[in-house]
């Protein structure tokens, strides 16, 4: 509408500012833990936090890999415990002064680890009370002057459940009257802790739980050498890459596995979305190293921390055989320590090249999401192209994408367009080609923005 009276008209336009990208280097780890809720992905940013929430016993598969990852500077670990079927926690039923069942004490640890916990009951410091002592290795918890009276602030069940990090207590509601329902003096270990049998279905459920987390950059099935589980991880990573939640799976060779058998693994699992590490026992360290590096840095010839020796030492010819098969070999080199010989996926693509491509796709998608509903005009599409160009130029300044050596081909190509049919359906496409550093050619992607 045209103004008739003289005056000043003000129009405020908010500039679209791309949101902060999800961090690179977040590692999801699937396996067993000493404690913690099964199939509940939990972010931890230090090994101390991991040990507090999930325990430090290296009998469980995630613990060793998580420790190695933090020793090598991992940004963050998403712990996803699995417990398997028919597992049981260790427990002990206490008798009262009338020899009736009064309480059941159960370990917070999963499986056989809880069998090492000792419970000692003796007379409390005040009359008609008991003292409960719970010990696990060097950890001792003491609860004095507790009673089996639900109305008391020192009610044994609630008091221990609230304050213990080792056990939980269940009241069996003994028919004995107080104080005869207090546990009688005894000293005994918990028993009956059995590790659950982990199946393929448990890993499938854990991977499903990780689908809703956009931050994950790598996925590790801890201490798993089964090719079927590796295939599940690879399929998960490939599926997530279609929604710009790009991630790479990592697996390990088996203990004592021959070079021939290791190489045969990549015959059926050659993928840009999976990397296989050999020898056995160092998967967490490699994941931590890749996480610590900038997304455009290669892990090739980088040293690992926290590892004193390798399970197997490969000769130069064996290393070459592994590299030709798309396996990441580790080597102990004088003056360097234990290093990654070459950081490649099972398809022989550089891991750094894939991470650069993933970063560019994530960045373009995060920008395109902000333009949904504004692309029904040429000016809106030009604005989208301008913001994406700005993001890609920043990547070029970082050195993650580069022009050809002769300068004839640029670091990236970009086209934002909409055909007549696309326009009628509310679709705009962004064709993207980036030239990652250390790559031989462009990597192409098409981002579809649909209103």
C-alpha positions in Angstrom: 0.0 0.0 0.0 1.3 3.4 -1.0 1.6 6.0 1.8 -0.6 9.2 1.2 0.5 11.3 4.2 4.2 12.1 4.6 6.0 10.1 7.2 8.6 7.5 7.9 8.0 3.8 7.4 10.1 1.3 9.2 10.6 -2.3 8.2 12.6 -4.6 10.4 14.2 -7.7 8.7 16.0 -10.2 10.9 19.0 -11.7 9.2 19.2 -15.5 9.1 22.2 -16.6 11.1 23.2 -20.3 10.8 23.1 -22.2 14.1 26.2 -23.6 15.6 27.2 -26.9 14.0 27.1 -30.1 16.0 30.6 -30.9 17.3 32.8 -33.3 15.4 34.4 -36.1 17.4 31.5 -37.4 19.5 32.0 -41.2 19.8 29.1 -43.6 20.6 30.2 -46.8 22.4 28.0 -49.9 22.7 28.7 -52.7 25.1 28.5 -53.9 28.7 29.0 -51.7 31.7 29.4 -52.4 35.4 26.3 -50.4 36.2 23.9 -48.0 34.6 20.6 -48.3 32.8 20.6 -50.5 29.7 19.8 -49.0 26.3 19.9 -45.4 27.7 22.5 -43.3 25.7 24.3 -41.1 28.1 26.9 -38.3 27.2 30.0 -38.2 29.4 33.0 -35.9 28.9 35.6 -37.4 31.2 36.7 -40.8 32.4 35.9 -39.8 36.0 32.4 -39.1 35.0 32.2 -42.4 33.1 33.5 -44.3 36.1 31.0 -42.6 38.5 28.0 -43.4 36.3 29.1 -46.8 34.8 31.9 -48.2 37.0 35.5 -48.9 36.3 35.7 -52.7 36.1 37.5 -53.7 32.9 35.7 -57.0 32.9 33.0 -55.0 31.0 33.6 -54.2 27.3 33.0 -50.4 27.2 35.3 -49.6 30.1 38.6 -50.3 28.4 37.7 -48.6 25.2 36.3 -45.6 27.0 39.5 -45.3 29.1 41.7 -45.5 25.9 39.5 -42.9 24.2 39.7 -40.4 27.0 43.5 -41.0 27.2 43.7 -40.0 23.5 41.6 -36.8 24.0 38.1 -37.9 22.9 35.7 -34.9 22.8 32.7 -36.8 24.2 31.5 -40.4 24.6 27.9 -41.5 24.3 27.7 -44.6 26.4 25.0 -47.1 25.4 25.0 -50.1 27.8 23.5 -53.4 26.8 22.8 -56.2 29.3 21.7 -59.2 27.2 19.1 -61.8 28.1 18.9 -63.9 31.3 21.5 -61.9 33.2 21.1 -61.3 36.9 22.5 -59.0 39.6 24.1 -60.4 42.7 22.0 -60.3 45.9 21.7 -61.4 49.5 18.5 -62.1 51.6 19.0 -61.2 55.3 17.1 -63.0 58.1 15.7 -61.1 61.1 16.1 -62.0 64.8 13.1 -64.5 64.4 14.8 -66.1 61.4 12.4 -64.7 58.9 13.3 -63.0 55.6 13.4 -59.2 56.3 15.4 -57.5 53.5 17.0 -58.2 50.2 20.3 -56.4 49.3 21.0 -56.2 45.6 24.2 -55.1 43.8 24.0 -52.0 41.5 26.7 -53.7 39.4 25.6 -55.9 36.6 26.5 -59.6 36.3 29.3 -61.4 38.0 31.0 -58.1 39.2 28.5 -57.8 42.0 29.5 -61.2 43.5 32.6 -59.5 45.1 30.5 -57.2 47.3 30.5 -58.1 51.0 27.8 -57.2 53.5 28.4 -57.2 57.3 25.6 -56.7 59.9 26.4 -56.0 63.5 24.8 -54.2 66.5 24.4 -50.4 66.0 25.8 -47.7 68.3 22.4 -47.2 69.9 20.1 -49.8 71.3 17.7 -51.8 69.1 19.5 -50.7 65.9 22.0 -52.3 63.5 25.1 -51.2 61.6 25.3 -52.2 58.0 28.7 -52.2 56.3 29.0 -52.7 52.5 32.4 -53.3 51.0 33.6 -53.7 47.4 37.4 -53.8 47.1 38.7 -50.6 48.6 35.3 -48.9 48.8 33.6 -49.2 52.2 30.1 -47.8 53.0 28.8 -47.7 56.6 25.3 -47.1 57.8 25.0 -47.0 61.6 22.0 -46.9 63.9 19.5 -47.9 61.2 16.2 -49.7 62.0 13.3 -51.5 60.2 10.8 -48.8 61.1 9.3 -47.1 58.0 8.4 -44.1 60.1 12.0 -43.4 61.3 14.3 -41.1 59.5 16.9 -43.9 59.8 14.7 -46.5 58.1 17.2 -49.0 56.8 15.7 -49.5 53.4 15.2 -45.8 52.5 18.4 -44.7 54.1 20.6 -47.1 52.2 18.8 -46.7 48.9 19.3 -42.9 49.2 23.0 -43.0 50.2 24.6 -46.1 48.8 26.5 -46.2 45.5 27.0 -50.0 45.7 23.6 -51.6 46.6 19.9 -51.2 46.7 17.6 -52.7 49.5 14.1 -54.2 49.3 11.9 -54.6 52.3 10.3 -58.1 52.6 7.8 -56.9 55.2 8.7 -59.4 57.9 5.8 -60.3 60.3 8.2 -59.9 63.3 7.6 -56.9 65.4 10.2 -54.2 65.9 13.0 -54.5 66.9 12.9 -58.3 66.1 12.5 -57.5 62.4 16.0 -55.9 62.3 18.6 -58.0 60.3 20.6 -60.3 62.5 24.4 -60.2 62.7 26.0 -61.8 59.6 28.9 -61.3 57.2 28.5 -62.6 53.7 29.1 -61.9 50.0 26.4 -61.2 47.5 25.8 -64.1 45.1 23.9 -65.1 42.0 25.4 -62.4 39.7 25.3 -63.7 36.1 26.4 -61.9 33.0 23.7 -61.7 30.3 24.2 -63.3 26.9 24.6 -60.5 24.4 22.9 -61.1 21.1 22.7 -59.4 17.7 19.2 -58.1 18.7 20.8 -56.2 21.6 23.1 -54.3 19.3 20.2 -53.6 16.9 18.2 -52.1 19.8 21.2 -50.0 20.9 21.8 -48.7 17.4 18.1 -47.7 17.1 18.5 -45.7 20.3 21.4 -43.7 18.8 19.4 -42.7 15.7 17.8 -39.7 17.5 21.1 -38.2 18.6 22.4 -35.7 16.0 25.8 -35.1 17.6 27.4 -38.6 17.1 30.3 -38.6 14.7 31.6 -42.2 15.2 30.0 -45.5 16.4 32.0 -48.2 18.2 30.8 -51.7 19.2 33.3 -52.3 22.0 35.4 -55.5 22.0 33.3 -57.0 19.2 35.0 -58.9 16.4 31.9 -60.5 15.0 31.5 -59.5 11.3 27.7 -59.6 11.6 27.8 -56.9 14.3 30.3 -54.8 12.2 27.8 -55.1 9.3 25.0 -53.8 11.6 27.2 -50.8 12.6 28.0 -50.0 9.0 24.4 -50.2 7.9 23.4 -47.9 10.7 26.0 -45.3 9.7 25.0 -45.5 6.0 21.4 -45.1 7.0 22.1 -42.0 9.1 24.1 -40.3 6.4 21.0 -40.0 4.3 19.6 -37.5 6.9 22.9 -35.5 7.3 23.6 -37.3 10.6 26.8 -38.5 9.0 28.9 -40.9 11.1 31.6 -43.6 10.6 31.7 -47.0 12.3 34.8 -48.5 13.8 35.6 -52.1 14.4 38.5 -54.3 15.5 40.2 -57.5 14.3 40.0 -60.5 16.6 42.7 -61.5 19.0 45.4 -63.5 17.3 43.6 -63.3 13.9 45.8 -64.0 10.9 46.5 -61.4 8.2 44.5 -63.5 5.7 41.4 -63.6 7.8 41.6 -59.9 8.6 41.8 -59.0 5.0 38.9 -61.3 4.1 36.7 -59.2 6.4 36.9 -56.2 4.1 35.9 -58.4 1.1 32.3 -58.4 2.3 32.4 -55.1 4.2 34.0 -52.5 1.9 32.4 -49.2 2.8 33.1 -45.5 3.1 31.2 -45.7 6.4 33.3 -48.3 8.3 36.9 -48.6 9.4 38.6 -51.8 10.7 41.6 -51.5 13.1 44.3 -54.2 13.6 45.7 -55.6 15.8 43.2 -56.3 18.5 42.9 -54.2 21.7 43.4 -50.6 20.5 40.0 -49.6 19.1 39.2 -47.1 21.8 42.6 -45.3 21.4 42.0 -44.9 17.6 38.5 -43.6 18.2 39.9 -41.1 20.7 42.7 -40.0 18.4 40.3 -39.3 15.5 37.9 -37.4 17.8 40.7 -35.2 19.0 41.8 -34.2 15.5 40.2 -31.4 13.6 37.7 -32.8 11.1 40.0 -32.1 8.2 43.2 -33.6 9.8 44.2 -37.1 8.9 45.1 -39.7 11.6 47.8 -41.1 9.4 51.2 -41.3 11.3 49.7 -39.8 14.4 50.8 -41.4 17.7 48.4 -43.1 20.2 48.6 -42.5 23.9 48.0 -45.0 26.8 49.2 -48.0 24.9 52.5 -49.7 25.9 52.5 -52.6 23.4 50.7 -54.1 20.5 49.0 -57.6 20.5 50.8 -58.3 17.2 53.6 -56.6 15.4 53.2 -56.6 11.6 56.1 -56.7 9.1 56.2 -54.1 6.3 54.8 -56.6 3.8 52.0 -57.5 6.2 51.2 -53.8 6.7 51.0 -53.4 2.9 48.7 -56.3 2.6 46.4 -54.9 5.2 46.4 -51.4 3.6 45.6 -53.0 0.2 42.6 -54.6 1.9 41.4 -51.4 3.5 42.4 -52.1 7.1 44.0 -49.6 9.5 47.3 -51.2 10.7 49.1 -49.9 13.9 52.9 -50.0 14.2 55.4 -49.3 17.0 58.0 -47.0 15.5 61.2 -45.8 17.3 61.0 -42.2 18.1 57.3 -42.0 17.4 55.6 -44.5 19.6 52.6 -46.6 18.5 51.2 -44.9 15.4 48.3 -45.2 12.9 50.1 -46.3 9.6 47.2 -44.9 7.5 43.7 -43.7 8.4 41.4 -45.3 5.8 38.0 -46.9 5.6 37.4 -50.4 4.4 36.7 -48.9 0.9 40.3 -47.5 1.1 38.9 -43.9 1.3 40.7 -41.5 3.6 38.8 -41.0 6.9 39.7 -37.3 6.9 38.2 -37.0 3.4 34.9 -38.5 4.6 34.8 -36.3 7.6 35.3 -33.2 5.5 32.5 -34.3 3.2 30.3 -35.0 6.3 31.1 -31.6 7.8 30.1 -29.8 4.6 26.8 -31.7 4.3 26.0 -31.0 7.9 26.8 -27.3 7.5 24.7 -26.9 4.3 21.7 -28.7 5.8 21.8 -26.6 9.0 21.7 -23.5 6.8 19.0 -24.8 4.5 16.8 -25.7 7.4 16.6 -22.0 8.3 15.4 -21.1 4.9 12.4 -23.4 4.8 9.3 -21.3 3.9 11.3 -18.5 2.3 12.4 -20.1 -1.0 9.4 -19.4 -3.1 11.1 -16.5 -4.7 14.4 -16.0 -6.6 15.7 -13.6 -3.9 15.1 -16.2 -1.3 17.1 -18.8 -3.2 19.9 -16.3 -3.9 20.1 -15.6 -0.1 20.3 -19.3 0.5 23.1 -19.7 -2.0 24.9 -16.7 -0.5 24.9 -18.2 3.0 26.1 -21.6 1.8 28.8 -19.9 -0.2 29.9 -18.1 2.9 30.1 -21.4 4.9 32.1 -23.1 2.1 34.5 -20.2 1.8 35.1 -20.5 5.6 36.0 -24.2 5.1 38.4 -23.2 2.3 40.1 -20.7 4.6 40.5 -23.4 7.2 42.3 -25.5 4.6 39.8 -28.4 4.7 38.8 -27.9 1.0 41.3 -26.8 -1.6 41.4 -25.9 -5.4 43.3 -28.0 -7.8 47.0 -27.5 -8.0 46.9 -25.8 -11.4 44.1 -23.5 -10.1 41.7 -24.4 -12.9 39.2 -26.0 -10.6 37.9 -24.3 -7.5 37.6 -25.7 -4.0 33.9 -26.1 -4.3 31.0 -25.8 -6.8 27.5 -24.8 -5.8 24.1 -24.4 -7.5 20.8 -23.7 -5.9 17.8 -24.2 -8.2 14.2 -25.3 -8.6 12.6 -26.7 -11.7 9.0 -26.0 -12.6 7.9 -29.4 -11.2 10.0 -28.9 -8.0 8.6 -25.4 -7.6 5.0 -26.7 -7.7 5.9 -29.2 -5.0 7.7 -26.6 -2.8 11.2 -28.2 -3.4 14.5 -26.4 -3.8 17.7 -28.3 -4.5 21.3 -27.4 -3.6 23.9 -29.2 -5.7 27.2 -29.3 -3.9 30.7 -30.4 -4.9 33.7 -30.0 -2.5 37.3 -30.9 -3.1 38.6 -32.1 0.3 42.3 -31.8 1.0 44.2 -35.0 0.1 41.3 -36.1 -2.2 41.9 -36.7 -5.9 38.5 -35.3 -7.1 35.3 -33.6 -6.0 32.8 -35.3 -3.7 29.2 -34.5 -4.8 26.0 -34.2 -2.8 22.5 -32.9 -3.4 20.5 -31.3 -0.5 16.8 -31.2 -1.1 14.9 -28.5 0.8 11.2 -29.2 1.0 8.7 -26.8 2.4 
